Amino acid sequence: MDALITIADREAVLLAPYAMHSVDSRGRHYDEPSHAYRSPYQRDRDRITHCAAFRRLSRKTQVFTGEQGDYHRTRLTHTLEVASIARTMARALRLNEDLVEALALAHDIGHPPFGHAGEEVLDRCLAGQGGFNHNQQAVRIFERLESRYPNFPGLNLTCEVLDGQRYRGDKHNGAPLLEVQVVDLADSIAYDAHDADDALEMGLLTHDDLNRNRLWSEATQRVGDRFGRLDEATLRRAVVHELIDHVVSETLATVSVVLDERAPAAADEARQMGRLIAPPDELRTLQAELEQCLFDRVYRHPVIVGNREKMALALESCFERFVAQPERLPARYAAIAESDGIPRAVGDYLASLTDGGLVDLHAGCVG
Ligand code: MG
């Protein structure tokens, strides 16, 4: 029996008409026979989790660096939280969970060391070459920089995963599938909750600060109603769980009504309808307030800013050093320098490094 027919049959039963059914995939750049028992998006997921750039996420900054303890999220654990939330939402909405998982695991893979601070430095350094954006870098990793297979460069992912990632890099780049919209939303749900949790653990914020936000204070109230008085650490974790559950549940309730009313007959039709996966307006306003609080109090905290500036200087100085001495580039990046120019090759190399890898490289550069 042709395995894809089995997968198609299975998806026909489990998925909604507006989900991206794998039988309708536009396929891969390099043709490959279908797998005996994995759907195309399951293969994408496996290719992503087995690639070097994915493993390096374990030692890349989300918001806080390794100098700030070991409680907080890394880029990898953030990615896994996003995948977990996104899969829950996809299953409830009868979307393609395999595609959502692949998209979620892919979504931050293009981040350089030191998160957005690193991204800003590389964007400035590469301003004359089209700049640097972590979403676009992910596509570059998937199409070109990863080298795992003898018969094609990159990972040869499906068009749907690559287009989803391209859309994240340029929101004017067409309309996204519902599966892409789910991952976008799961990303913000995850970082709102876990950045608050991490910042509380580090003492950069207090419960009182966060209780000024109604999303947080109402979650605290519901936890209090259910469990009574709790110690500080237990309360914090319970509120974080409650917050995620509340935003996901409210969003699913709203989106289910929207999907029933609009009733898109196919994934492409749903895509053309614009953004259908969104929290109710009032909830979105409260989320934006919470994000503003995190921005003002956490992302701009002197400890975070000071660390960011130190790392930005290290990255910039490595960039200048390698552009001036490209013969120091590892061989595979020297090949990229020949085709794409030295600055881009240096950008690719430095972006691939973990936080610690960059610190070591910088110590070597200045030593
Ligand atoms: Mg993210």
Residues whose N, C-alpha, C, O or C-beta is under 5 A from the ligand:
A	BS01	MG	D108 D187
